[in-house]
C-alpha cells in the first residue's frame, strides 16, 4: 500500500440504487474511523438500467489514491464492460483490478479490508473469500 493511501473500491451495478445501497451497507459495516473511498457506477447516465463505461471510469478516477482500485460487479455485461476498459489500458487508473467476488458480501469484505489498510492483494483476497461464506 502507498503510505497513508487506501485502496479504492468501485461497485458496478446495472442499477444506480443497488450500487448506492450496497455502498451504504458496506461503509456502514466498516465501522468508525477512516473508511476506504467507495465509488458507485450504477445504471446508465440517463438513469436507466445497464452499465456505462463512462460512469465506471469516472468512479474509479474518483476513488483512486494511488494504492489501487478494486472493482466489483453485479452481472455479466458489467464484467464485460470493466474487462474492455482494462484492456484499453488508459481508461482506468493504474492498479485498477476487476475482482471476482459476490457483489454484496464481497463489497463488505473489500471495504472493511481496505479501510483497515489492506493492500490491493488483501482486498481482493478478502472479497473473493466471501464466496465461502455459508448461510446454512
N, C-alpha and C positions, 0 to 999 in steps of 0.2 A: 504494500500500500504506500502511496505517496504520503510523505509526512503531513499529518493533520488533515488529510483529504479522505473522504469516504467514497466508497463505490456507490454510484448512482443506480437506481432501479427504474426501469420503464415498463409499464403494464400496457400491453396492446390488446385491446378487445374490439369486437365488432360493434360494441355498444359503449357510448361515452359514459352512460350511467353505470354500467357494470365496472368499467375500468376505474372510475372515480370511487365507487363503493368499495371495491377491493383495496384500493389505495388507502382509503379511510380506515378500513378494518386493520390492514397490515401496520400502518403507522400507529394506530391506537394500541395495538398489541405489543408494539416495540417498546412501550413504556416511556418513562420520562427521560429527561436528558436530551442529548443530541440525537436526532433522527436522521438517517441517511436521506438524501434527496430522492424523492419519488415523483416521477412524471407519468402522465397518462396520455395515451394516444388511442382514444376510443371513437369509433364510428368514422364518418366521413366529414369533411369540412362543412358541408351543408346540414349536418345534424342527423344524417341518415345512418342506417346500419351498414357496416362494411369496414374496410381498413383503408388507411391513407398513408402513402409513403411520406408525404409532406408532414403530416402530424407526427409520425414516428421519428423522422429526422429532427423536427423541432423539439420533441420531448427529450430525445437523447442529448441534444446540444444543451438543453436547459439544465439537466442534472449532472452533466459531466464536470467533475472536479479534478480530472487527471488521474484518478485511481481505477478507471474502468467503468463500464456501464453494463449491467445485466438486464437483458431484455426478455421478458416473459410474455407469452402469447396465449390466447384462448383457443382458437380454432385454425383449421387448415390454411385458409388464404392469408391469415396473419403471419403464419410461418413462412409462406412463400414470399410475402412482401418483405419481411425482415431479411430473409436469405438473399433476395435480389439486391437490397440496399447494401448488405455486407459484401456481396460480390462486386458491386460497383467500386468499392474501395474508398470513395471520398464522400459518401453521403452521410455516414455515421462517424462519430468521434473514434480516434484510435482507442483500442481497448474495449470497444463495444462488442458484446457477445450474446448470441441467442442461447438461452438456457432452456433445456428440455426439462420441464417440471410441470406438475399440476398447477393450474392457474391460481387458485385461492391459497392452498396450503403452501405452494412454492413461493408465492408472493410474501406471505407472512414470514417464512423461514429466511428468505432473501433479505427482507427489510430488517429483521431482528439481527441477523448476522452482520449485515453492512453497518448497522447502527452501532454495533459493538466493536467496530473497527476491523472486521474481517476483510481480507483482500478478495479480489475477484474470484480466485480459485475456491476460497472458502465459501463465498456467497453462492457460487454455482453448485458446489457440493451440498450445501445445506438445502438449497431449493430442490435439487434432484433427489435427495434423500426423502423428500416429502412424499415421493411415490410409495415409500414403505410404510407410511402411517396407516395403520389398520383401524377400522372403525367398528369392527366386531371381533 
